[in-house]
Amino acid sequence: MNILITGGLGFIGSNFIRYILGKYPDYHIINLDLQTYAGNPDNLKDIEKSSNYKFVRGDICNKAVVDKLIQNIDMVVHFAAESHVDRSIDDASAFVRTNVLGTFVLLDCALKHNIKRFIHISTDEVYGSIIKGSFKETDILTPSSPYSSSKAGSDLLAQSYFITHGLPVIITRCTNNFGPYQYPEKLIPLFITNLIENKRVPVYGTGKNVRDWIYVEDHCKAVDFVLHKGNVGEIYNIGGGAEKTNLEITKSILETLGKDHTMVEYVKDRPGHDLRYSLDCTRLRKLGWAPQHGFEDALHDTIRWYVENRWWWEKLKH
């Protein structure tokens, strides 16, 4: 099996590559990544010389590059995306280019070369905020930020290639991930590394915004499950079933690292900050997938990883 993985030097993509190579030693992976600020070669330093792994530095928006790589590929797993909400508020241009145009180029080349499966990795943020209940895959998309809007656009484009051309597309929408190798601009690694350095942690607004959290390995297992057992043309929500306010997350990290609430700094809320995300994952669970990691244990493991791997994150922050 030959798989093209885009964005494989990023947080989730690199964890997925390591997981797949560990589970399927006969699979061959090509990792296409532009190696922007969040694409870190250190994420896959331990497997970079594996015989069934190849890294190609390239842009998913470059059709010549994609077309050449995809010729002998069986499946595509498309992680590559600009994903930081704050950056999209400051300048949305890179998000529209990568998330929409890049997805179009991949879909077009996949169609040309009769790819067997195209897994498009999306986000729960495309649904927008919900006060009560949980979003189902059939709900209307009401994204709030330029980032989530660009991802919603790429979802619709991917879906259109299934409906119009019959390209075997599957879309996954996952909740907030955490775990090893997450770039330290995101909430959990930012707070952990700040506290390790005895710096205060910035909490937006009141800290009452709610997110559902999933350990990155559980997300990787879900994508693997969908890759092999999902129904083409479907959308699958993926969630960890661990809804927490930002303050609850902060408190857990503080307690684990032996810090108190004086290390919290409340800062001005960002524009359009969604209050709550929540997904109904019944469709995927009925197929047989379920998360394996409890939130607190996985958070403790994650904190331990950042404590033990300062070499990885210190140069990224400084």
ZITA-V158482 format. One line per field, one symbol per residue. burial: I if it has 9 or more other C-alpha atoms within 8 Angstrom, else O. Layout:
BEGIN
burial = ???
END
This chain:
BEGIN
burial = OIIIIIIIIIIIIIIIIIIIIOOOOOIIIIIIIIIOOIIIOOIIOOOIOOOIIIIOOIIIIIIOIIIOIIOOIIIIIIIIOIOOIOOIIOOIOIIIIIIIIIIIIIIOIIIOOOIOIIIIIIIIIIIIIIOOOIIIOOOOOOIIIIIIIIIIIIIOIIIIIIIOOOIIIIIIIIIOIIIOOIIIOIOIIIIIIIIIOOOIIIIIIOIIIIIIIIIIIIIIIIIIIIIOOIOOIIIIIIIIOOIIIIIOIIIOIIIIOOIOOOIIIIOOOOOOOIIIIIIIIOIIIOOOIOIOOOIOOIIIIIIOIIIOOOOIIOOOOO
END
